């Protein structure tokens, strides 16, 4: 099943930084970045976006698996990050961060549901999976058989 995902760059609303975002790719390699730990799909996308634009990806100043740490540092510390929009929805709604729209950051996510192969599915599990597949078939661009 495939769903659309918006991975976006976020920044605190600071006038000194905002003026530079008229040409975002020129400023982004020099910004302070905070990302989830390496190995995360966002990290791979981050690397790829810079390389596709002919730039060496910047080394993040901070890497953390704590979403709360990441959000706090972006909101208060002048860091940039690349996350799904839903992670920062509340902060964006209250004006603590703003997105920098870049078409290159629109990704497709592949969602996989995995379980043990020798496990007999319970009735509730079967019902849940059938409903999930039913919903997936209604999504535009679905790739389920």
DSSP file (Angstrom, degrees, kcal/mol; ACC not computed):
  #  RESIDUE AA STRUCTURE BP1 BP2  ACC     N-H-->O    O-->H-N    N-H-->O    O-->H-N    TCO  KAPPA ALPHA  PHI   PSI    X-CA   Y-CA   Z-CA
    1    1 A X              0   0    0      0, 0.0   110,-1.8     0, 0.0     2,-0.4   0.000 360.0 360.0 360.0 137.3    0.0    0.0    0.0
    2    2 A X  E     -A  110   0A   0    108,-0.2     2,-0.3   134,-0.2   108,-0.2  -0.946 360.0-179.9-120.1 140.7    1.3    3.4   -0.9
    3    3 A X  E     -A  109   0A   0    106,-1.6   106,-2.2    -2,-0.4     2,-0.2  -0.966  32.6-105.7-133.1 154.0    0.3    6.8    0.6
    4    4 A X  E     -A  108   0A   0     -2,-0.3     2,-0.4   104,-0.2   104,-0.2  -0.518  35.7-168.0 -76.3 145.4    1.5   10.3   -0.1
    5    5 A X  E     -A  107   0A   0    102,-2.2   102,-1.6    -2,-0.2     2,-0.8  -1.000  16.0-145.6-136.4 137.3    3.8   11.9    2.5
    6    6 A X  E     -A  106   0A   0     -2,-0.4    79,-1.7   100,-0.2     2,-0.6  -0.884  15.7-176.2-101.4 106.9    4.9   15.5    2.9
    7    7 A X  E     +B   84   0B   0     98,-1.5     2,-0.3    -2,-0.8    77,-0.2  -0.924  19.7 173.8-100.4 124.1    8.4   15.7    4.2
    8    8 A X  E     -B   83   0B   0     75,-2.6    75,-1.7    -2,-0.6     2,-0.4  -0.844  34.4-114.1-131.0 161.1    9.2   19.3    4.7
    9    9 A X  E     -BC  82 100B   0     91,-0.8    91,-2.0    -2,-0.3     2,-0.4  -0.765  33.8-163.4 -91.8 142.1   11.8   21.6    6.2
   10   10 A X  E     +BC  81  99B   0     71,-1.5    71,-0.8    -2,-0.4     2,-0.3  -0.943  10.8 176.4-127.9 149.3   10.8   23.6    9.2
   11   11 A X  E     - C   0  98B   0     87,-1.6    87,-2.0    -2,-0.4    69,-0.1  -0.988  34.9-102.7-145.5 154.9   12.3   26.6   10.8
   12   12 A X  E     - C   0  97B   0     67,-0.4     2,-1.4    -2,-0.3    85,-0.2  -0.443  48.4-100.5 -70.3 155.4   11.6   28.9   13.6
   13   13 A X        +     0   0    0     83,-0.7     2,-0.4    82,-0.3    -1,-0.1  -0.650  63.3 151.4 -82.4  96.1   10.2   32.2   12.6
   14   14 A X    >>  -     0   0    0     -2,-1.4     4,-2.7     1,-0.1     3,-0.6  -0.995  42.5-145.5-127.8 123.7   13.2   34.4   12.8
   15   15 A X  H 3> S+     0   0    0     -2,-0.4     4,-1.6     1,-0.2    -1,-0.1   0.869  97.9  58.6 -58.0 -39.1   13.6   37.5   10.6
   16   16 A X  H 34 S+     0   0    0      1,-0.2     4,-0.3     2,-0.2    -1,-0.2   0.866 115.3  34.8 -61.6 -36.8   17.3   37.1   10.2
   17   17 A X  H X4 S+     0   0    0     -3,-0.6     3,-1.6     1,-0.1     4,-0.4   0.870 108.9  65.2 -83.6 -38.8   17.0   33.6    8.8
   18   18 A X  H >< S+     0   0    0     -4,-2.7     3,-1.6     1,-0.3    -2,-0.2   0.817  91.8  63.0 -57.4 -35.1   13.8   34.2    6.8
   19   19 A X  G >< S+     0   0    0     -4,-1.6     3,-0.7     1,-0.3    -1,-0.3   0.796  98.6  56.8 -62.1 -27.2   15.3   36.7    4.5
   20   20 A X  G X  S+     0   0    0     -3,-1.6     3,-1.1    -4,-0.3    -1,-0.3   0.597  85.4  82.3 -80.0 -10.1   17.7   34.0    3.1
   21   21 A X  G X   +     0   0    0     -3,-1.6     3,-0.6    -4,-0.4    -1,-0.2   0.351  61.7  89.3 -84.5   9.1   14.9   31.6    2.1
   22   22 A X  G <  S+     0   0    0     -3,-0.7     2,-0.4     1,-0.3    -1,-0.3   0.840 104.6  28.9 -69.2 -30.0   14.2   33.3   -1.2
   23   23 A X  G X> S+     0   0    0     -3,-1.1     3,-1.2     1,-0.1     4,-1.0  -0.733  83.4 179.8-123.5  79.0   16.8   31.0   -2.6
   24   24 A X  H X> S+     0   0    0     -3,-0.6     4,-2.3    -2,-0.4     3,-0.5   0.824  73.4  55.0 -58.4 -39.3   16.4   28.0   -0.3
   25   25 A X  H 3> S+     0   0    0      1,-0.2     4,-0.7     2,-0.2    -1,-0.3   0.809 103.7  57.4 -67.8 -25.5   19.0   25.6   -1.7
   26   26 A X  H <4 S+     0   0    0     -3,-1.2    -1,-0.2     1,-0.2    -2,-0.2   0.857 116.0  34.8 -68.7 -33.7   21.7   28.3   -1.4
   27   27 A X  H XX S+     0   0    0     -4,-1.0     3,-1.2    -3,-0.5     4,-0.6   0.777 100.4  76.2 -91.8 -28.9   21.1   28.7    2.4
   28   28 A X  H >< S+     0   0    0     -4,-2.3     3,-1.1     1,-0.3    -2,-0.1   0.842  88.2  55.7 -61.7 -39.5   20.2   25.1    3.4
   29   29 A X  T 3< S+     0   0    0     -4,-0.7    -1,-0.3     1,-0.2    30,-0.2   0.794 110.5  48.4 -63.5 -22.0   23.7   23.5    3.4
   30   30 A X  T <4 S+     0   0    0     -3,-1.2    -1,-0.2    -4,-0.2    -2,-0.2   0.512  92.7  98.7 -94.5  -5.6   24.9   26.2    5.9
   31   31 A X  S << S-     0   0    0     -3,-1.1     2,-0.5    -4,-0.6    48,-0.1  -0.349  83.5-104.1 -77.8 161.1   22.0   25.9    8.3
   32   32 A X        -     0   0    0     46,-0.5    48,-2.8    28,-0.1     2,-0.3  -0.781  43.7-160.5 -85.9 126.2   22.1   23.9   11.5
   33   33 A X  B     -d   80   0C   0     -2,-0.5    28,-1.7    26,-0.3    29,-1.5  -0.828  17.6-168.9-112.5 146.0   20.2   20.7   11.1
   34   34 A X  E     +e   62   0D   0     46,-2.5    48,-0.4    -2,-0.3     2,-0.3  -0.997  20.1 168.3-129.9 128.7   18.7   18.2   13.5
   35   35 A X  E     -e   63   0D   0     27,-1.9    29,-2.1    -2,-0.4     3,-0.1  -0.893  40.4 -90.8-134.1 161.6   17.6   14.8   12.2
   36   36 A X  S    S-     0   0    0     -2,-0.3    29,-0.2    27,-0.2     4,-0.1  -0.280  70.3 -69.0 -61.7 163.2   16.4   11.5   13.5
   37   37 A X    >   -     0   0    0     27,-0.3     3,-1.3     1,-0.1     6,-0.3  -0.073  65.5 -82.9 -54.1 155.8   19.3    9.0   14.0
   38   38 A X  T 3  S+     0   0    0      1,-0.2    -1,-0.1    -3,-0.1     3,-0.1  -0.185 114.0  47.8 -57.2 153.2   21.0    7.6   10.8
   39   39 A X  T 3  S+     0   0    0      1,-0.4    -1,-0.2    -3,-0.1     2,-0.1   0.175  81.7 123.8  97.0 -17.1   19.3    4.6    9.2
   40   40 A X  S <> S-     0   0    0     -3,-1.3     4,-1.6    -4,-0.1     3,-0.5  -0.482  72.5-122.0 -74.7 146.7   15.9    6.4    9.3
   41   41 A X  H  > S+     0   0    0      1,-0.2     4,-2.2     2,-0.2     5,-0.2   0.828 113.1  58.7 -59.0 -32.8   14.1    6.9    5.9
   42   42 A X  H  > S+     0   0    0      1,-0.2     4,-2.7     2,-0.2    -1,-0.2   0.895 102.3  53.4 -64.8 -39.1   14.1   10.6    6.5
   43   43 A X  H  > S+     0   0    0     -3,-0.5     4,-2.4    -6,-0.3    -1,-0.2   0.926 109.4  48.1 -60.8 -44.7   17.9   10.6    6.7
   44   44 A X  H  X S+     0   0    0     -4,-1.6     4,-2.3     1,-0.2    -2,-0.2   0.900 113.0  47.6 -64.4 -40.7   18.2    8.8    3.4
   45   45 A X  H  X S+     0   0    0     -4,-2.2     4,-2.6     2,-0.2    -1,-0.2   0.893 109.6  54.0 -65.5 -39.8   15.7   11.3    1.8
   46   46 A X  H  X S+     0   0    0     -4,-2.7     4,-1.6     2,-0.2    -2,-0.2   0.934 111.1  45.7 -57.3 -49.7   17.6   14.2    3.2
   47   47 A X  H  X S+     0   0    0     -4,-2.4     4,-2.2     1,-0.2    -2,-0.2   0.927 113.8  49.0 -60.1 -47.6   20.9   12.9    1.7
   48   48 A X  H  X S+     0   0    0     -4,-2.3     4,-2.7     1,-0.2    -2,-0.2   0.866 105.9  55.8 -64.1 -39.1   19.2   12.3   -1.7
   49   49 A X  H  X S+     0   0    0     -4,-2.6     4,-0.9     2,-0.2    -1,-0.2   0.921 111.0  44.0 -62.4 -44.2   17.5   15.7   -2.0
   50   50 A X  H ><>S+     0   0    0     -4,-1.6     5,-2.6    -5,-0.2     3,-0.6   0.936 114.1  49.6 -66.1 -45.4   20.8   17.5   -1.6
   51   51 A X  H ><5S+     0   0    0     -4,-2.2     3,-1.8     1,-0.2    -2,-0.2   0.894 107.1  54.7 -62.7 -40.0   22.7   15.2   -3.9
   52   52 A X  H 3<5S+     0   0    0     -4,-2.7    -1,-0.2     1,-0.3    -2,-0.2   0.768 107.8  51.6 -64.2 -23.8   20.0   15.5   -6.6
   53   53 A X  T <<5S-     0   0    0     -4,-0.9    -1,-0.3    -3,-0.6    -2,-0.2   0.203 123.3-105.8 -97.3  14.9   20.4   19.3   -6.4
   54   54 A X  T < 5S+     0   0    0     -3,-1.8     2,-0.3     1,-0.2    -3,-0.2   0.730  81.2 121.5  73.6  23.2   24.2   19.0   -6.9
   55   55 A X      < -     0   0    0     -5,-2.6     2,-0.5    -6,-0.1    -1,-0.2  -0.895  67.1-116.8-120.1 148.1   25.1   19.8   -3.2
   56   56 A X        -     0   0    0     -2,-0.3     2,-0.0    -3,-0.1    -9,-0.0  -0.701  43.6-111.1 -76.5 127.5   26.9   17.8   -0.6
   57   57 A X        -     0   0    0     -2,-0.5   -10,-0.1   -10,-0.1    -1,-0.1  -0.353  34.1-116.4 -60.9 136.5   24.5   17.1    2.2
   58   58 A X        -     0   0    0      1,-0.1     2,-0.6   -30,-0.0    -1,-0.1  -0.366  24.7-111.6 -69.9 153.6   25.3   19.0    5.4
   59   59 A X        -     0   0    0    -30,-0.2   -26,-0.3    -2,-0.1    -1,-0.1  -0.776  37.2-118.4 -83.9 120.1   26.3   17.1    8.5
   60   60 A X        -     0   0    0     -2,-0.6   -26,-0.2     1,-0.1     3,-0.1  -0.300   9.7-142.8 -59.4 141.1   23.5   17.5   11.0
   61   61 A X  S    S+     0   0    0    -28,-1.7     2,-0.4     1,-0.2   -27,-0.2   0.805  86.7  23.5 -72.1 -30.2   24.6   19.2   14.2
   62   62 A X  E     -e   34   0D   0    -29,-1.5   -27,-1.9     2,-0.0     2,-0.4  -0.998  61.6-169.9-139.5 139.6   22.3   16.9   16.3
   63   63 A X  E     +e   35   0D   0     -2,-0.4     2,-0.3   -29,-0.2   -27,-0.2  -1.000  22.0 158.8-127.5 130.4   20.9   13.5   15.7
   64   64 A X        -     0   0    0    -29,-2.1   -27,-0.3    -2,-0.4    -2,-0.0  -0.992  42.5-148.8-148.7 152.1   18.2   12.1   18.1
   65   65 A X  S    S+     0   0    0     -2,-0.3     2,-0.7   -29,-0.2     3,-0.1   0.432  75.1 100.4 -96.6  -2.2   15.5    9.6   18.2
   66   66 A X     >  -     0   0    0      1,-0.2     4,-2.3     2,-0.0     5,-0.2  -0.758  55.8-164.6 -88.4 113.6   13.4   11.7   20.6
   67   67 A X  H  > S+     0   0    0     -2,-0.7     4,-2.9     1,-0.2     5,-0.2   0.879  91.4  54.7 -63.0 -37.5   10.7   13.6   18.7
   68   68 A X  H  > S+     0   0    0      2,-0.2     4,-2.4     1,-0.2    -1,-0.2   0.902 108.8  47.1 -64.8 -40.5   10.2   15.9   21.7
   69   69 A X  H  > S+     0   0    0      2,-0.2     4,-2.4     1,-0.2     5,-0.2   0.936 113.5  48.9 -63.5 -46.1   13.9   16.9   21.7
   70   70 A X  H  X S+     0   0    0     -4,-2.3     4,-2.1     1,-0.2    -2,-0.2   0.935 113.1  46.2 -59.2 -49.0   13.8   17.4   17.9
   71   71 A X  H  X S+     0   0    0     -4,-2.9     4,-2.6     1,-0.2     5,-0.2   0.905 112.2  51.0 -62.6 -42.6   10.7   19.6   18.1
   72   72 A X  H  X S+     0   0    0     -4,-2.4     4,-2.4    -5,-0.2     5,-0.4   0.914 111.1  47.6 -62.3 -43.4   12.1   21.6   21.1
   73   73 A X  H  X S+     0   0    0     -4,-2.4     4,-2.1     2,-0.2     6,-0.9   0.871 113.2  47.8 -69.0 -36.1   15.3   22.3   19.3
   74   74 A X  H  X S+     0   0    0     -4,-2.1     4,-0.6    -5,-0.2   -62,-0.3   0.932 116.2  44.1 -67.6 -44.8   13.6   23.4   16.1
   75   75 A X  H  < S+     0   0    0     -4,-2.6    -2,-0.2    -5,-0.2    -1,-0.2   0.852 131.9  18.4 -69.8 -34.7   11.2   25.6   17.9
   76   76 A X  H  < S+     0   0    0     -4,-2.4    -3,-0.2    -5,-0.2    -2,-0.2   0.686 121.5  51.4-111.0 -22.6   13.7   27.3   20.2
   77   77 A X  H  < S-     0   0    0     -4,-2.1    -3,-0.2    -5,-0.4    -2,-0.1   0.388  98.1-110.9-109.2   6.4   17.1   26.8   18.9
   78   78 A X     <  +     0   0    0     -4,-0.6   -46,-0.5     1,-0.2     2,-0.2   0.790  66.7 143.9  74.6  25.9   17.2   27.9   15.3
   79   79 A X        -     0   0    0     -6,-0.9   -67,-0.4    -5,-0.2     2,-0.3  -0.619  41.3-139.5 -94.9 157.8   17.6   24.4   13.8
   80   80 A X  B     +d   33   0C   0    -48,-2.8   -46,-2.5    -2,-0.2     2,-0.3  -0.837  23.4 175.7-107.8 153.4   16.1   23.0   10.6
   81   81 A X  E     -B   10   0B   0    -71,-0.8   -71,-1.5    -2,-0.3     2,-0.5  -0.955  27.9-132.3-147.5 168.2   14.7   19.5   10.2
   82   82 A X  E     +B    9   0B   0    -48,-0.4     2,-0.3    -2,-0.3   -73,-0.2  -0.966  45.9 138.0-126.4 112.9   13.0   17.4    7.7
   83   83 A X  E     -B    8   0B   0    -75,-1.7   -75,-2.6    -2,-0.5     2,-0.1  -0.899  59.2 -75.4-143.9 169.5   10.0   15.6    9.0
   84   84 A X  E >>  -B    7   0B   0     -2,-0.3     3,-1.3   -77,-0.2     4,-0.6  -0.468  45.7-119.7 -67.8 146.2    6.4   14.7    8.0
   85   85 A X  G >4 S+     0   0    0    -79,-1.7     3,-0.9     1,-0.3     4,-0.3   0.823 108.6  65.7 -59.6 -33.9    4.2   17.7    8.3
   86   86 A X  G >4 S+     0   0    0      1,-0.2     3,-1.0     2,-0.2     4,-0.3   0.813  92.1  63.2 -61.6 -30.3    1.9   16.0   10.9
   87   87 A X  G <4 S+     0   0    0     -3,-1.3    -1,-0.2     1,-0.2     3,-0.2   0.876 115.2  30.6 -60.8 -38.1    4.7   15.9   13.4
   88   88 A X  G <X S+     0   0    0     -3,-0.9     4,-2.8    -4,-0.6     5,-0.3   0.165  85.3 114.4-107.4  16.6    4.8   19.7   13.5
   89   89 A X  H <> S+     0   0    0     -3,-1.0     4,-2.5    -4,-0.3    -1,-0.1   0.906  79.9  44.7 -57.4 -46.5    1.1   20.4   12.8
   90   90 A X  H  > S+     0   0    0     -4,-0.3     4,-1.6     2,-0.2    -1,-0.2   0.915 115.4  47.1 -66.0 -43.3    0.4   22.0   16.2
   91   91 A X  H  4>S+     0   0    0      2,-0.2     5,-2.6     1,-0.2     6,-0.9   0.883 113.7  48.5 -66.1 -38.4    3.6   24.1   16.2
   92   92 A X  H ><5S+     0   0    0     -4,-2.8     3,-1.4     1,-0.2    -2,-0.2   0.907 108.5  54.2 -67.3 -41.5    2.9   25.2   12.7
   93   93 A X  H 3<5S+     0   0    0     -4,-2.5    -1,-0.2    -5,-0.3    -2,-0.2   0.847 111.3  45.7 -60.2 -35.3   -0.7   26.1   13.5
   94   94 A X  T 3<5S-     0   0    0     -4,-1.6    -1,-0.3    -5,-0.1    -2,-0.2   0.303 117.0-111.6 -94.3   8.9    0.5   28.3   16.4
   95   95 A X  T < 5S+     0   0    0     -3,-1.4   -82,-0.3     2,-0.2    -3,-0.2   0.657  82.2 122.9  75.8  15.8    3.2   30.0   14.4
   96   96 A X  S   <S+     0   0    0     -5,-2.6   -83,-0.7    -6,-0.2     2,-0.3   0.795  82.1  12.9 -78.8 -28.2    6.2   28.5   16.2
   97   97 A X  E     -C   12   0B   0     -6,-0.9     2,-0.4   -85,-0.2   -85,-0.2  -0.923  67.5-153.9-137.2 162.5    7.6   27.0   13.0
   98   98 A X  E     -C   11   0B   0    -87,-2.0   -87,-1.6    -2,-0.3     2,-0.2  -0.996  20.6-119.1-138.4 148.9    6.9   27.5    9.3
   99   99 A X  E     -C   10   0B   0     -2,-0.4     2,-0.7   -89,-0.2   -89,-0.2  -0.529   9.9-143.1 -84.2 150.4    7.4   25.2    6.5
  100  100 A X  E     -C    9   0B   0    -91,-2.0   -91,-0.8    -2,-0.2     2,-0.3  -0.929  27.6-136.1-108.6 102.5    9.7   25.9    3.6
  101  101 A X        +     0   0    0     -2,-0.7     2,-0.4   -93,-0.1   -93,-0.1  -0.442  32.4 168.4 -70.1 121.4    7.8   24.4    0.6
  102  102 A X    >   -     0   0    0     -2,-0.3     3,-2.1     1,-0.1     4,-0.1  -0.981  30.3-150.1-131.0 118.7   10.1   22.4   -1.7
  103  103 A X  G >  S+     0   0    0     -2,-0.4     3,-1.5     1,-0.3    -1,-0.1   0.803  95.0  68.5 -59.6 -26.8    8.6   20.2   -4.3
  104  104 A X  G 3  S+     0   0    0      1,-0.3    -1,-0.3    -3,-0.1    -3,-0.0   0.658  89.2  65.7 -66.3 -14.2   11.6   17.9   -4.1
  105  105 A X  G <   +     0   0    0     -3,-2.1   -98,-1.5     2,-0.1     2,-0.8   0.393  70.0 109.8 -92.2   5.3   10.5   16.8   -0.6
  106  106 A X  E <   +A    6   0A   0     -3,-1.5     2,-0.3  -100,-0.2  -100,-0.2  -0.723  48.9 173.0 -84.0 113.9    7.3   15.1   -1.7
  107  107 A X  E     -A    5   0A   0   -102,-1.6  -102,-2.2    -2,-0.8     2,-0.5  -0.743  32.0-128.2-116.6 162.7    7.8   11.4   -1.2
  108  108 A X  E     -A    4   0A   0     -2,-0.3     2,-0.4  -104,-0.2  -104,-0.2  -0.933  24.4-149.8-106.5 137.9    5.8    8.3   -1.3
  109  109 A X  E     -A    3   0A   0   -106,-2.2  -106,-1.6    -2,-0.5     2,-0.6  -0.851   3.4-145.4-106.2 143.7    5.9    6.0    1.7
  110  110 A X  E     -A    2   0A   0     -2,-0.4     2,-0.5  -108,-0.2  -108,-0.2  -0.942  15.0-157.4-107.4 120.9    5.5    2.3    1.5
  111  111 A X        -     0   0    0   -110,-1.8     2,-0.5    -2,-0.6    -2,-0.0  -0.847   8.8-170.7-101.8 130.0    3.8    0.9    4.5
  112  112 A X        -     0   0    0     -2,-0.5     2,-0.6     2,-0.0    -2,-0.0  -0.974  12.3-155.6-122.8 131.2    4.3   -2.7    5.4
  113  113 A X        -     0   0    0     -2,-0.5     2,-0.4    16,-0.0    -2,-0.0  -0.930  22.9-176.8-103.1 121.5    2.4   -4.7    8.0
  114  114 A X        +     0   0    0     -2,-0.6     2,-0.3     0, 0.0    -2,-0.0  -0.902  11.0 164.7-122.5 148.1    4.4   -7.6    9.2
  115  115 A X        -     0   0    0     -2,-0.4     2,-0.0     4,-0.0    -2,-0.0  -0.948  49.6 -69.4-149.5 169.0    3.7  -10.4   11.6
  116  116 A X    >   -     0   0    0     -2,-0.3     3,-0.9     1,-0.1     0, 0.0  -0.361  39.6-138.1 -63.0 140.0    5.2  -13.7   12.6
  117  117 A X  T 3  S+     0   0    0      1,-0.2    -1,-0.1     3,-0.0     0, 0.0   0.795  99.7  49.6 -73.3 -27.8    4.7  -16.3    9.8
  118  118 A X  T 3  S+     0   0    0      2,-0.1     2,-0.4     0, 0.0    -1,-0.2   0.327  86.8 109.4 -94.1   9.3    3.8  -19.2   12.0
  119  119 A X    <   -     0   0    0     -3,-0.9     2,-0.6     1,-0.0    -4,-0.0  -0.712  67.8-133.3 -88.4 130.3    1.2  -17.2   14.0
  120  120 A X        -     0   0    0     -2,-0.4     2,-0.1     1,-0.1    -2,-0.1  -0.739  31.0-119.3 -81.2 122.5   -2.5  -18.1   13.4
  121  121 A X        -     0   0    0     -2,-0.6     2,-0.1     1,-0.1    -1,-0.1  -0.377  22.0-130.5 -66.9 135.6   -4.3  -14.8   12.9
  122  122 A X     >  -     0   0    0     -2,-0.1     4,-2.4     1,-0.1     5,-0.2  -0.449  26.3-106.9 -78.2 158.5   -7.0  -14.1   15.4
  123  123 A X  H  > S+     0   0    0      1,-0.2     4,-2.4     2,-0.2     5,-0.2   0.881 121.0  51.1 -55.6 -40.9  -10.5  -13.0   14.2
  124  124 A X  H  > S+     0   0    0      2,-0.2     4,-2.5     1,-0.2    -1,-0.2   0.892 109.9  50.2 -65.0 -38.2  -10.0   -9.4   15.2
  125  125 A X  H  > S+     0   0    0      2,-0.2     4,-2.7    -3,-0.2    -2,-0.2   0.917 110.5  49.4 -65.2 -43.3   -6.6   -9.3   13.4
  126  126 A X  H  X S+     0   0    0     -4,-2.4     4,-2.3     2,-0.2    -2,-0.2   0.911 112.2  48.2 -61.9 -42.6   -8.2  -10.7   10.2
  127  127 A X  H  X S+     0   0    0     -4,-2.4     4,-2.4    -5,-0.2     5,-0.2   0.929 112.0  49.2 -63.3 -46.0  -11.0   -8.1   10.4
  128  128 A X  H  X S+     0   0    0     -4,-2.5     4,-2.5     1,-0.2    -2,-0.2   0.933 112.7  47.2 -59.2 -47.6   -8.5   -5.3   11.0
  129  129 A X  H  X S+     0   0    0     -4,-2.7     4,-2.4     1,-0.2    -1,-0.2   0.890 111.2  50.7 -64.3 -39.4   -6.4   -6.4    8.0
  130  130 A X  H  X S+     0   0    0     -4,-2.3     4,-2.1    -5,-0.2    -1,-0.2   0.910 112.5  46.7 -65.9 -40.5   -9.3   -6.8    5.7
  131  131 A X  H  X S+     0   0    0     -4,-2.4     4,-2.3     2,-0.2    -2,-0.2   0.897 111.3  52.2 -66.4 -40.1  -10.6   -3.3    6.6
  132  132 A X  H  X S+     0   0    0     -4,-2.5     4,-2.3     1,-0.2    -2,-0.2   0.921 111.5  46.0 -61.6 -44.5   -7.1   -1.9    6.1
  133  133 A X  H  X S+     0   0    0     -4,-2.4     4,-1.9     2,-0.2    -1,-0.2   0.873 109.9  55.0 -66.5 -37.1   -6.8   -3.4    2.7
  134  134 A X  H  X S+     0   0    0     -4,-2.1     4,-0.6     1,-0.2    -2,-0.2   0.924 111.0  44.5 -61.0 -45.5  -10.3   -2.2    1.8
  135  135 A X  H >X S+     0   0    0     -4,-2.3     3,-1.1     1,-0.2     4,-0.6   0.899 109.6  56.7 -65.7 -40.8   -9.3    1.3    2.6
  136  136 A X  H >< S+     0   0    0     -4,-2.3     3,-1.2     1,-0.3    -1,-0.2   0.867 100.1  58.4 -60.7 -37.3   -6.0    1.0    0.8
  137  137 A X  H 3< S+     0   0    0     -4,-1.9    -1,-0.3     1,-0.2    -2,-0.2   0.739 102.4  54.8 -66.0 -21.4   -7.8    0.0   -2.4
  138  138 A X  H << S+     0   0    0     -3,-1.1    -1,-0.2    -4,-0.6    -2,-0.2   0.606  86.9  99.8 -87.1 -11.5   -9.7    3.3   -2.4
  139  139 A X  S X< S-     0   0    0     -3,-1.2     3,-1.3    -4,-0.6     2,-0.1  -0.499  84.3-105.8 -76.4 142.3   -6.6    5.5   -2.2
  140  140 A X  T 3  S+     0   0    0      1,-0.2    -1,-0.1    -2,-0.2    -2,-0.1  -0.451 103.9  14.7 -65.0 136.7   -5.3    7.1   -5.4
  141  141 A X  T 3  S+     0   0    0      1,-0.2    -1,-0.2    -2,-0.1    -3,-0.1   0.703  85.8 169.0  74.8  21.0   -2.2    5.3   -6.7
  142  142 A X    <   -     0   0    0     -3,-1.3    -1,-0.2    -5,-0.2    -5,-0.1  -0.295  23.4-164.3 -65.7 152.8   -2.6    2.2   -4.5
  143  143 A X        +     0   0    0   -141,-0.0     2,-0.3    -7,-0.0    -1,-0.1  -0.002  42.4 126.5-127.4  28.3   -0.3   -0.7   -5.4
  144  144 A X              0   0    0     -8,-0.1    -2,-0.0     1,-0.1  -142,-0.0  -0.642 360.0 360.0 -86.8 145.9   -2.0   -3.5   -3.5
  145  145 A X              0   0    0     -2,-0.3    -1,-0.1     0, 0.0    -3,-0.0   0.497 360.0 360.0 -72.6 360.0   -3.0   -6.6   -5.5
